[in-house]
């Protein structure tokens, strides 16, 4: 005796299979995702100052890519640390790049002015950059070597020891 699946159930299974196939295809088309030991996904966009930015322009230099926002309490501690580290590692060509998450560009400009930060911050209105970097929470920091390879990821506030340990992985 054979059991037949009712026509409605068959149509629902076909529809479900189509939805799953579309979801898988859409995830696959989103581009590269960040992974330690692999090339950093692109970071291209406008900064909070209206300038264009492309992470590829920093090839050959160690880069600290930092997801932040003025509403992020740990970021208030990190900005003075970044300013100090940028000066200390200037001879190594250190570049710091921010990616604004969760706050407005206007608030970010005020924050940057308050802390006298000199590095660019890219606006990510479509979350394309955040998705590629598997952004989870502010602050989140990526250490990228001069070849454009991600060498370390930190979720949460950086201390001086954290910074130096991870910077050593990207310093030439």
Z-matrix of the N, CA and C atoms (Angstrom, degrees):
N
C 1 1.443
C 2 1.529 1 108.70
N 3 1.311 2 116.66 1 127.37
C 4 1.465 3 121.80 2 179.58
C 5 1.519 4 109.54 3 -101.04
N 6 1.325 5 113.83 4 146.09
C 7 1.463 6 119.80 5 178.03
C 8 1.512 7 108.08 6 -103.14
N 9 1.305 8 115.83 7 131.09
C 10 1.462 9 120.68 8 178.81
C 11 1.523 10 109.11 9 -102.41
N 12 1.312 11 114.24 10 139.01
C 13 1.461 12 120.15 11 175.47
C 14 1.521 13 106.88 12 -84.27
N 15 1.310 14 116.87 13 127.49
C 16 1.468 15 119.01 14 178.70
C 17 1.530 16 110.81 15 -56.03
N 18 1.303 17 116.11 16 151.01
C 19 1.463 18 122.79 17 -177.32
C 20 1.537 19 111.83 18 -55.75
N 21 1.305 20 118.19 19 -42.39
C 22 1.467 21 121.50 20 -179.66
C 23 1.526 22 110.63 21 -61.79
N 24 1.302 23 117.76 22 -43.06
C 25 1.460 24 121.17 23 179.20
C 26 1.528 25 110.21 24 -64.85
N 27 1.317 26 117.51 25 -39.35
C 28 1.467 27 120.83 26 178.22
C 29 1.521 28 110.68 27 -62.03
N 30 1.314 29 116.38 28 -44.66
C 31 1.459 30 120.25 29 179.00
C 32 1.530 31 111.61 30 -64.01
N 33 1.327 32 117.45 31 -37.96
C 34 1.462 33 120.60 32 177.53
C 35 1.528 34 111.00 33 -65.38
N 36 1.331 35 117.26 34 -40.38
C 37 1.473 36 120.57 35 177.96
C 38 1.526 37 111.43 36 -64.06
N 39 1.323 38 116.66 37 -40.66
C 40 1.465 39 120.64 38 178.20
C 41 1.528 40 110.18 39 -65.02
N 42 1.319 41 116.86 40 -43.33
C 43 1.466 42 120.94 41 179.16
C 44 1.528 43 110.42 42 -63.45
N 45 1.313 44 117.28 43 -42.69
C 46 1.455 45 121.37 44 178.65
C 47 1.526 46 111.04 45 -62.88
N 48 1.318 47 117.06 46 -42.96
C 49 1.465 48 120.92 47 178.06
C 50 1.529 49 110.66 48 -61.79
N 51 1.317 50 117.46 49 -39.74
C 52 1.470 51 121.45 50 178.74
C 53 1.529 52 110.86 51 -64.94
N 54 1.314 53 117.07 52 -42.19
C 55 1.464 54 121.07 53 179.50
C 56 1.527 55 110.31 54 -63.52
N 57 1.321 56 116.95 55 -43.72
C 58 1.467 57 120.69 56 178.77
C 59 1.527 58 110.16 57 -62.97
N 60 1.320 59 118.35 58 -42.72
C 61 1.472 60 121.78 59 179.57
C 62 1.527 61 111.09 60 -62.41
N 63 1.321 62 117.35 61 -41.45
C 64 1.466 63 121.54 62 178.64
C 65 1.522 64 110.22 63 -65.75
N 66 1.320 65 117.61 64 -42.16
C 67 1.463 66 121.01 65 179.67
C 68 1.524 67 110.81 66 -63.17
N 69 1.314 68 117.80 67 -43.29
C 70 1.464 69 121.71 68 179.19
C 71 1.525 70 109.95 69 -63.97
N 72 1.321 71 117.27 70 -43.53
C 73 1.468 72 121.05 71 179.51
C 74 1.522 73 110.91 72 -63.76
N 75 1.325 74 117.66 73 -39.79
C 76 1.461 75 120.05 74 -178.68
C 77 1.524 76 111.36 75 -67.86
N 78 1.316 77 118.17 76 -37.52
C 79 1.461 78 120.85 77 176.83
C 80 1.522 79 109.79 78 -66.65
N 81 1.310 80 117.42 79 -41.47
C 82 1.468 81 121.43 80 -179.24
C 83 1.524 82 111.38 81 -64.57
N 84 1.320 83 118.71 82 -29.54
C 85 1.462 84 122.22 83 -177.10
C 86 1.525 85 113.03 84 -86.40
N 87 1.308 86 118.53 85 -2.35
C 88 1.460 87 120.24 86 -177.58
C 89 1.514 88 112.75 87 -74.81
N 90 1.290 89 119.17 88 -6.21
C 91 1.452 90 121.17 89 177.09
C 92 1.512 91 112.06 90 96.95
N 93 1.328 92 114.89 91 -174.41
C 94 1.460 93 119.46 92 -175.63
C 95 1.525 94 111.87 93 -68.33
N 96 1.313 95 114.96 94 150.19
C 97 1.460 96 121.73 95 175.59
C 98 1.518 97 108.00 96 -112.53
N 99 1.301 98 116.10 97 149.64
C 100 1.460 99 121.01 98 -177.68
C 101 1.525 100 110.77 99 -66.34
N 102 1.331 101 114.07 100 143.45
C 103 1.455 102 120.80 101 176.26
C 104 1.528 103 107.40 102 -157.90
N 105 1.325 104 116.84 103 134.48
C 106 1.461 105 120.61 104 178.38
C 107 1.528 106 108.62 105 -60.14
N 108 1.334 107 115.63 106 134.22
C 109 1.455 108 121.50 107 -179.43
C 110 1.520 109 113.80 108 89.45
N 111 1.324 110 116.90 109 -1.65
C 112 1.465 111 122.77 110 -179.96
C 113 1.525 112 109.57 111 -116.85
N 114 1.344 113 117.55 112 161.92
C 115 1.470 114 120.02 113 177.39
C 116 1.536 115 111.88 114 -59.16
N 117 1.310 116 114.71 115 141.60
C 118 1.466 117 120.65 116 177.08
C 119 1.529 118 109.25 117 -66.93
N 120 1.333 119 117.44 118 135.78
C 121 1.466 120 119.28 119 174.38
C 122 1.534 121 110.38 120 -61.08
N 123 1.324 122 117.18 121 156.69
C 124 1.468 123 120.21 122 -179.79
C 125 1.532 124 112.03 123 -60.66
N 126 1.318 125 114.50 124 146.92
C 127 1.461 126 122.20 125 170.08
C 128 1.521 127 104.63 126 -129.09
N 129 1.323 128 114.84 127 102.69
C 130 1.464 129 121.47 128 -177.19
C 131 1.523 130 107.06 129 -132.76
N 132 1.319 131 116.36 130 133.08
C 133 1.460 132 118.72 131 177.81
C 134 1.509 133 112.31 132 169.58
N 135 1.315 134 114.35 133 -164.10
C 136 1.467 135 122.27 134 178.59
C 137 1.522 136 108.76 135 -99.55
N 138 1.307 137 114.64 136 145.34
C 139 1.456 138 119.68 137 176.98
C 140 1.527 139 109.93 138 -89.24
N 141 1.319 140 115.65 139 171.74
C 142 1.469 141 119.56 140 178.36
C 143 1.518 142 111.64 141 -65.25
N 144 1.339 143 116.57 142 -15.13
C 145 1.469 144 121.25 143 176.80
C 146 1.522 145 112.70 144 -95.15
N 147 1.347 146 117.26 145 1.31
C 148 1.458 147 120.80 146 178.46
C 149 1.511 148 115.40 147 89.49
N 150 1.328 149 117.38 148 1.74
C 151 1.463 150 120.69 149 178.70
C 152 1.528 151 110.21 150 -82.38
N 153 1.326 152 116.13 151 158.33
C 154 1.469 153 119.32 152 174.04
C 155 1.524 154 108.09 153 -87.20
N 156 1.328 155 115.25 154 150.09
C 157 1.456 156 120.76 155 -178.04
C 158 1.520 157 109.58 156 -141.16
N 159 1.332 158 114.63 157 142.61
C 160 1.466 159 121.68 158 174.61
C 161 1.529 160 107.33 159 -142.58
N 162 1.315 161 116.23 160 118.85
C 163 1.465 162 121.29 161 -179.98
C 164 1.526 163 111.78 162 -54.61
N 165 1.313 164 117.20 163 -32.58
C 166 1.470 165 120.94 164 -179.86
C 167 1.527 166 111.83 165 -58.62
N 168 1.332 167 117.69 166 -24.35
C 169 1.471 168 120.48 167 179.72
C 170 1.529 169 112.03 168 -67.43
N 171 1.317 170 117.85 169 -13.87
C 172 1.462 171 121.97 170 -179.15
C 173 1.527 172 112.51 171 -99.04
N 174 1.329 173 116.66 172 7.55
C 175 1.471 174 120.34 173 179.43
C 176 1.514 175 108.91 174 -53.99
N 177 1.331 176 116.24 175 138.05
C 178 1.452 177 121.67 176 -177.87
C 179 1.525 178 112.71 177 97.95
N 180 1.335 179 116.35 178 -9.04
C 181 1.469 180 121.09 179 -179.64
C 182 1.529 181 109.73 180 -121.34
N 183 1.328 182 117.40 181 147.24
C 184 1.469 183 118.76 182 172.03
C 185 1.531 184 108.95 183 -70.53
N 186 1.328 185 115.71 184 138.12
C 187 1.467 186 121.02 185 -175.66
C 188 1.523 187 110.51 186 -127.86
N 189 1.329 188 115.12 187 136.47
C 190 1.455 189 122.22 188 169.91
C 191 1.526 190 105.79 189 -108.18
N 192 1.330 191 116.05 190 115.20
C 193 1.465 192 122.38 191 179.12
C 194 1.525 193 107.26 192 -102.75
N 195 1.338 194 115.44 193 121.89
C 196 1.463 195 120.58 194 -169.06
C 197 1.529 196 111.16 195 -125.28
N 198 1.335 197 117.28 196 118.05
C 199 1.467 198 122.42 197 174.39
C 200 1.524 199 106.82 198 -86.40
N 201 1.328 200 116.18 199 123.62
C 202 1.449 201 121.08 200 -173.57
C 203 1.518 202 111.09 201 -152.58
N 204 1.316 203 115.95 202 178.56
C 205 1.458 204 123.63 203 172.47
C 206 1.512 205 108.58 204 -168.95
N 207 1.330 206 117.87 205 154.13
C 208 1.457 207 120.87 206 -177.73
C 209 1.526 208 114.13 207 -61.63
N 210 1.323 209 117.55 208 -22.62
C 211 1.467 210 120.50 209 177.95
C 212 1.518 211 113.01 210 -80.92
N 213 1.306 212 117.65 211 -0.06
C 214 1.468 213 124.02 212 -177.92
C 215 1.524 214 108.65 213 -89.09
N 216 1.327 215 117.25 214 112.29
C 217 1.463 216 121.86 215 -177.08
C 218 1.536 217 111.87 216 -62.66
N 219 1.346 218 120.21 217 -47.09
C 220 1.473 219 118.97 218 178.92
C 221 1.537 220 112.86 219 -61.46
N 222 1.325 221 117.67 220 -26.37
C 223 1.465 222 120.35 221 179.63
C 224 1.524 223 111.29 222 -62.86
N 225 1.323 224 117.52 223 -27.18
C 226 1.463 225 121.18 224 178.55
C 227 1.528 226 110.46 225 -64.98
N 228 1.315 227 117.46 226 -30.97
C 229 1.472 228 121.24 227 176.50
C 230 1.522 229 111.34 228 -81.96
N 231 1.305 230 116.06 229 -32.29
C 232 1.459 231 119.63 230 -175.79
C 233 1.528 232 113.13 231 -74.16
N 234 1.304 233 118.23 232 -34.25
C 235 1.469 234 119.52 233 -176.11
C 236 1.530 235 112.27 234 -60.84
N 237 1.325 236 120.04 235 -45.82
C 238 1.469 237 118.21 236 174.89
C 239 1.540 238 111.94 237 -62.54
N 240 1.330 239 117.00 238 -36.70
C 241 1.463 240 120.79 239 176.87
C 242 1.527 241 110.02 240 -61.32
N 243 1.327 242 117.46 241 -45.98
C 244 1.466 243 121.13 242 179.68
C 245 1.530 244 111.59 243 -62.00
N 246 1.324 245 116.48 244 -41.15
C 247 1.465 246 119.90 245 179.04
C 248 1.531 247 110.09 246 -60.67
N 249 1.322 248 116.42 247 -44.52
C 250 1.466 249 121.58 248 178.48
C 251 1.523 250 110.96 249 -63.38
N 252 1.320 251 117.19 250 -45.69
C 253 1.471 252 121.55 251 -177.13
C 254 1.525 253 111.40 252 -68.56
N 255 1.316 254 116.83 253 -35.54
C 256 1.464 255 120.28 254 178.14
C 257 1.533 256 110.06 255 -61.66
N 258 1.319 257 116.43 256 -42.19
C 259 1.471 258 120.36 257 177.74
C 260 1.529 259 110.86 258 -69.61
N 261 1.321 260 116.97 259 -43.58
C 262 1.462 261 120.62 260 -177.09
C 263 1.523 262 112.37 261 -64.29
N 264 1.333 263 117.21 262 -35.83
C 265 1.463 264 121.14 263 -175.89
C 266 1.530 265 112.98 264 -106.86
N 267 1.329 266 116.05 265 23.14
C 268 1.472 267 120.50 266 179.88
C 269 1.527 268 111.05 267 -59.88
N 270 1.327 269 117.09 268 -38.24
C 271 1.471 270 119.87 269 -178.51
C 272 1.530 271 112.01 270 -66.20
N 273 1.328 272 117.27 271 -22.06
C 274 1.471 273 121.51 272 177.04
C 275 1.530 274 111.16 273 -86.25
N 276 1.349 275 116.66 274 -5.37
C 277 1.460 276 120.49 275 179.66
C 278 1.517 277 114.42 276 81.88
N 279 1.329 278 117.25 277 17.64
C 280 1.466 279 120.43 278 -177.91
C 281 1.523 280 111.88 279 -51.87
N 282 1.330 281 114.93 280 133.36
C 283 1.469 282 121.95 281 173.17
C 284 1.526 283 107.74 282 -121.98
N 285 1.310 284 116.07 283 139.77
C 286 1.459 285 121.96 284 174.53
C 287 1.517 286 107.16 285 -117.06
N 288 1.332 287 115.53 286 136.07
C 289 1.463 288 121.86 287 179.11
C 290 1.518 289 107.51 288 -132.62
N 291 1.315 290 116.42 289 130.01
C 292 1.456 291 120.79 290 175.89
C 293 1.521 292 111.04 291 -97.93
N 294 1.327 293 115.48 292 152.72
C 295 1.466 294 122.49 293 169.80
C 296 1.522 295 105.41 294 -125.16
N 297 1.319 296 116.35 295 117.95
C 298 1.460 297 122.08 296 -176.44
C 299 1.524 298 110.26 297 -75.47
N 300 1.333 299 115.39 298 127.58
C 301 1.462 300 121.55 299 177.35
C 302 1.518 301 110.55 300 -133.87
N 303 1.324 302 116.40 301 128.48
C 304 1.451 303 121.69 302 169.64
C 305 1.516 304 117.59 303 83.03
N 306 1.315 305 118.56 304 2.56
C 307 1.464 306 121.41 305 179.54
C 308 1.525 307 109.32 306 -140.77
N 309 1.313 308 116.03 307 170.37
C 310 1.462 309 120.33 308 -177.39
C 311 1.530 310 111.11 309 -84.71
N 312 1.334 311 116.81 310 153.74
C 313 1.470 312 119.52 311 174.65
C 314 1.535 313 112.60 312 -58.63
N 315 1.333 314 117.54 313 -34.22
C 316 1.462 315 120.82 314 179.67
C 317 1.528 316 110.29 315 -62.72
N 318 1.342 317 116.53 316 -47.31
C 319 1.465 318 120.20 317 178.26
C 320 1.524 319 110.75 318 -63.76
N 321 1.328 320 116.27 319 -37.81
C 322 1.468 321 120.48 320 179.54
C 323 1.530 322 110.58 321 -65.04
N 324 1.330 323 117.84 322 -41.61
C 325 1.468 324 120.40 323 178.59
C 326 1.531 325 110.77 324 -60.92
N 327 1.333 326 116.98 325 -41.16
C 328 1.471 327 120.60 326 177.97
C 329 1.529 328 110.45 327 -63.09
N 330 1.320 329 116.70 328 -43.44
C 331 1.464 330 122.21 329 179.93
C 332 1.527 331 110.68 330 -62.41
N 333 1.336 332 116.07 331 -46.96
C 334 1.467 333 121.84 332 179.62
C 335 1.529 334 110.17 333 -60.09
N 336 1.329 335 116.95 334 -42.16
C 337 1.466 336 120.55 335 178.89
C 338 1.534 337 110.74 336 -64.99
N 339 1.324 338 116.52 337 -42.48
C 340 1.463 339 121.02 338 179.68
C 341 1.531 340 111.24 339 -59.00
N 342 1.334 341 116.69 340 -40.48
C 343 1.466 342 120.64 341 -176.89
C 344 1.530 343 113.10 342 -97.09
N 345 1.333 344 116.20 343 4.27
C 346 1.467 345 121.99 344 178.41
C 347 1.528 346 112.03 345 51.99
N 348 1.322 347 115.39 346 43.94
C 349 1.469 348 121.38 347 179.46
C 350 1.523 349 109.32 348 -79.69
N 351 1.317 350 116.25 349 133.79
C 352 1.469 351 120.88 350 -174.81
C 353 1.530 352 113.58 351 -103.37
N 354 1.303 353 118.08 352 -4.76
C 355 1.462 354 120.59 353 -175.35
C 356 1.531 355 110.91 354 -91.41
N 357 1.337 356 116.74 355 157.71
C 358 1.466 357 120.31 356 -179.02
C 359 1.526 358 111.78 357 -74.91
N 360 1.320 359 115.45 358 149.83
C 361 1.463 360 122.33 359 171.54
C 362 1.519 361 107.84 360 -124.46
N 363 1.321 362 115.74 361 122.46
C 364 1.461 363 122.97 362 -178.06
C 365 1.525 364 109.59 363 -89.94
N 366 1.326 365 115.68 364 138.17
C 367 1.466 366 122.27 365 176.41
C 368 1.532 367 107.22 366 -88.14
N 369 1.331 368 116.83 367 137.85
C 370 1.473 369 122.26 368 -177.07
C 371 1.532 370 110.43 369 -125.58
N 372 1.346 371 117.72 370 66.27
C 373 1.469 372 119.88 371 -172.89
C 374 1.526 373 114.39 372 -65.17
N 375 1.318 374 118.73 373 -26.66
C 376 1.470 375 120.96 374 -178.57
C 377 1.521 376 112.82 375 -95.97
N 378 1.329 377 117.04 376 -1.03
C 379 1.468 378 123.30 377 -177.83
C 380 1.529 379 112.89 378 64.99
N 381 1.323 380 116.84 379 16.55
C 382 1.474 381 120.96 380 178.81
C 383 1.524 382 110.96 381 -61.51
N 384 1.335 383 116.25 382 -45.33
C 385 1.463 384 120.51 383 -179.94
C 386 1.534 385 109.68 384 -68.24
N 387 1.314 386 116.47 385 -46.33
C 388 1.466 387 120.98 386 179.88
C 389 1.531 388 111.03 387 -57.75
N 390 1.317 389 117.02 388 -42.70
C 391 1.471 390 119.94 389 179.17
C 392 1.520 391 111.46 390 -65.13
N 393 1.317 392 117.17 391 -43.04
C 394 1.458 393 120.51 392 -179.46
C 395 1.530 394 111.26 393 -63.96
N 396 1.335 395 116.30 394 -33.67
C 397 1.462 396 120.65 395 -178.94
C 398 1.528 397 112.73 396 -94.22
N 399 1.318 398 116.76 397 7.49
C 400 1.474 399 121.97 398 178.92
C 401 1.528 400 111.01 399 52.07
N 402 1.332 401 113.38 400 43.62
C 403 1.463 402 121.03 401 -179.63
C 404 1.524 403 110.05 402 -57.19
N 405 1.339 404 115.68 403 130.37
C 406 1.460 405 120.84 404 -179.59
C 407 1.527 406 112.26 405 -114.34
N 408 1.337 407 116.98 406 -46.04
C 409 1.461 408 120.21 407 -175.51
C 410 1.522 409 109.78 408 -162.28
N 411 1.328 410 115.21 409 153.84
C 412 1.460 411 120.14 410 176.68
C 413 1.520 412 109.10 411 -85.42
N 414 1.289 413 117.86 412 142.81
C 415 1.461 414 128.20 413 -12.75
C 416 1.526 415 111.31 414 -81.28
N 417 1.299 416 114.77 415 153.46
C 418 1.467 417 121.83 416 176.88
C 419 1.522 418 107.03 417 -141.04
N 420 1.327 419 116.90 418 129.19
C 421 1.457 420 121.35 419 -169.25
C 422 1.523 421 111.36 420 -130.96
N 423 1.332 422 114.86 421 139.01
C 424 1.465 423 122.99 422 -179.20
C 425 1.519 424 108.39 423 -121.26
N 426 1.326 425 116.18 424 135.12
C 427 1.459 426 122.29 425 177.50
C 428 1.522 427 107.20 426 -107.79
N 429 1.340 428 115.60 427 116.55
C 430 1.463 429 123.31 428 -172.44
C 431 1.522 430 108.67 429 -118.67
N 432 1.334 431 116.78 430 128.21
C 433 1.472 432 119.32 431 -177.98
C 434 1.525 433 111.55 432 -79.65
N 435 1.328 434 115.89 433 177.68
C 436 1.460 435 122.03 434 -176.81
C 437 1.511 436 114.61 435 -64.54
N 438 1.321 437 116.76 436 -18.12
C 439 1.472 438 121.13 437 176.38
C 440 1.529 439 111.68 438 -88.60
N 441 1.323 440 116.59 439 -0.56
C 442 1.461 441 120.51 440 179.71
C 443 1.521 442 113.68 441 85.04
N 444 1.344 443 116.99 442 18.04
C 445 1.461 444 121.55 443 -179.03
C 446 1.529 445 109.56 444 -97.52
N 447 1.331 446 116.92 445 132.67
C 448 1.460 447 121.82 446 176.71
C 449 1.528 448 107.72 447 -73.40
N 450 1.319 449 116.12 448 122.27
C 451 1.468 450 120.74 449 -178.35
C 452 1.520 451 113.46 450 -106.62
N 453 1.339 452 116.96 451 -20.23
C 454 1.456 453 119.58 452 -178.23
C 455 1.527 454 109.67 453 -161.39
N 456 1.335 455 115.15 454 149.87
C 457 1.470 456 122.02 455 177.50
C 458 1.522 457 107.57 456 -133.03
N 459 1.332 458 115.52 457 136.13
C 460 1.461 459 119.27 458 173.88
C 461 1.516 460 109.23 459 -130.61
N 462 1.325 461 115.12 460 127.04
C 463 1.462 462 121.64 461 172.52
C 464 1.520 463 105.86 462 -103.50
N 465 1.323 464 115.56 463 122.29
C 466 1.457 465 120.28 464 -177.10
C 467 1.516 466 110.73 465 111.69
N 468 1.306 467 114.24 466 174.15
C 469 1.465 468 121.21 467 -174.51
C 470 1.525 469 112.14 468 -64.75
N 471 1.330 470 114.75 469 137.97
C 472 1.460 471 121.99 470 175.46
C 473 1.522 472 110.20 471 -89.16
N 474 1.303 473 115.88 472 134.39
C 475 1.460 474 120.63 473 169.46
C 476 1.528 475 107.41 474 -97.58
N 477 1.318 476 116.78 475 173.00
C 478 1.460 477 119.81 476 177.36
C 479 1.527 478 110.40 477 -60.49
N 480 1.327 479 116.96 478 -42.77
C 481 1.474 480 120.67 479 179.58
C 482 1.526 481 110.95 480 -63.54
N 483 1.343 482 117.15 481 -42.20
C 484 1.477 483 120.47 482 177.13
C 485 1.521 484 110.40 483 -58.24
N 486 1.335 485 114.92 484 -47.44
C 487 1.455 486 119.64 485 -177.33
C 488 1.526 487 110.32 486 -59.75
N 489 1.318 488 117.44 487 -51.04
C 490 1.465 489 120.88 488 -176.28
C 491 1.530 490 111.59 489 -63.31
N 492 1.323 491 117.11 490 -40.85
C 493 1.469 492 120.65 491 179.14
C 494 1.522 493 110.62 492 -61.17
N 495 1.329 494 116.52 493 -43.17
C 496 1.463 495 119.92 494 -177.17
C 497 1.518 496 112.40 495 -81.18
N 498 1.331 497 117.16 496 -31.89
C 499 1.457 498 120.07 497 175.78
C 500 1.521 499 110.09 498 -62.50
N 501 1.324 500 117.89 499 -36.64
C 502 1.469 501 121.71 500 179.47
C 503 1.538 502 111.11 501 -57.67
N 504 1.324 503 117.40 502 -27.13
C 505 1.475 504 121.64 503 179.74
C 506 1.520 505 112.68 504 -75.14
N 507 1.346 506 116.95 505 -20.22
C 508 1.478 507 119.45 506 -176.96
C 509 1.521 508 113.38 507 -114.53
N 510 1.326 509 117.11 508 -9.65
C 511 1.465 510 120.38 509 179.91
C 512 1.526 511 108.90 510 -70.26
N 513 1.325 512 116.63 511 138.65
C 514 1.467 513 120.14 512 -178.76
C 515 1.505 514 111.98 513 -78.19
